[in-house]
Amino acid sequence: MSKEALEKYDFNAISIATLASHSSLQIFRGAKQEGFRTVAIVVENRLWFYKQFKHLIDYFIVLRSWRELCRRDVVEELKKLSAVIVPHGSYVEYVGLECAESIEVPIFGLRKLFRVEADQWAKMKLLQEAGIPTPRLYKVGEEIDRLVIVKLPGAKGGRGYFLAKNSKEVLEGLRKRVEEGLLNSLEEAMIQEYLFGVPAYYHYFYSPVLDRVEMLGADIRYETNIDGLKRLPPKFSIELDLEPTFVVVGNIPLVLRESLLPKVLEYGVRFVEATKRMLPPGAIGPFCLESIIGEDMEIRVFEFSGRIVAGTNIYVNGSPYSYLYWDEPMSTGRRIARELKMAIEKGVLEKVVT
Ligand code: AMP
């Protein structure tokens, strides 16, 4: 579908478009560094903020709500600008799955992956298919024999997640969330064994042009209130009966022990290979594996994102890893633009857009 749109594109004047949110400033800056025009798709009440960065943005497409992205005139405007949409972590959550995957504008990345990402079970299946170690999963109603984390669907930054020790606590928590409107049905929830260790999130980039997986960085998420509980002597959290929550507020840089890197890269490669087998042509561009590393140095992956993650915003001027590949300040945003540029130069744009 994007192929038809591409045929009418001016390859000398491609622009990079994204929703003004999440990691868009990094994406715009990277696009500019590589000589592209940029298009910010922005909702009215955020326009003033993004106008502060006018030097990074050539065109603004102003919407009343994100859901208007698939309106005919908006799509036509994007096509007129020879725009390639870069989907980031909030893209599907903001515009809805239907619009996200059917929009008739070329997308940098694998649009087939959006549907998999929207289904927590399909997501974990893909990781298992890749042979990447994952936590044990439970269905609602199944007997629970250890501490579990219960997750709600969609990228809501951990909102509504909770911990439970048995199936009764799982059911109570889920019913409460249905009442609060955070969940439609109990089955939508994903129940995972709670992994002990430290979190580590790896930022990768698969280049179809160079046919290689690059490790562009790593981060830790700063989550309220689980990270804040460390500041409180345990006696108080017990007395006050405080429940840990997992709402993301920011990201912290991480450099890993070098001896962990071969495994980290191996999992990235396995992930790409699994997407090539199960969702051809396979992953394109940035993706992230989210893990807990246990005291045995075992890396277990509990989640992935098939798009640029907000943790890459730390490395807007390159990371300790991206320097090793590129020897120049290479953010993930810039890496996307570089891939597009290389694909255009080699006449293989269809390898990086779907
Ligand atoms: P997610 O929405 O899957 O990225 O999860 C949000 C946060 O919950 C993560 O950043 C972790 O802090 C925590 N978390 C998620 N899954 C697990 C797990 N299986 N074990 C331990 N912590 C987890």
Boltz pocket constraint, residues with backbone or C-beta under 6 A from the ligand:
constraints:
  - pocket:
      binder: B
      contacts: [[A, 135], [A, 149], [A, 151], [A, 157], [A, 158], [A, 161], [A, 192], [A, 193], [A, 194], [A, 195], [A, 196], [A, 199], [A, 221], [A, 223], [A, 246], [A, 290], [A, 292], [A, 302], [A, 303]]
      max_distance: 6.0
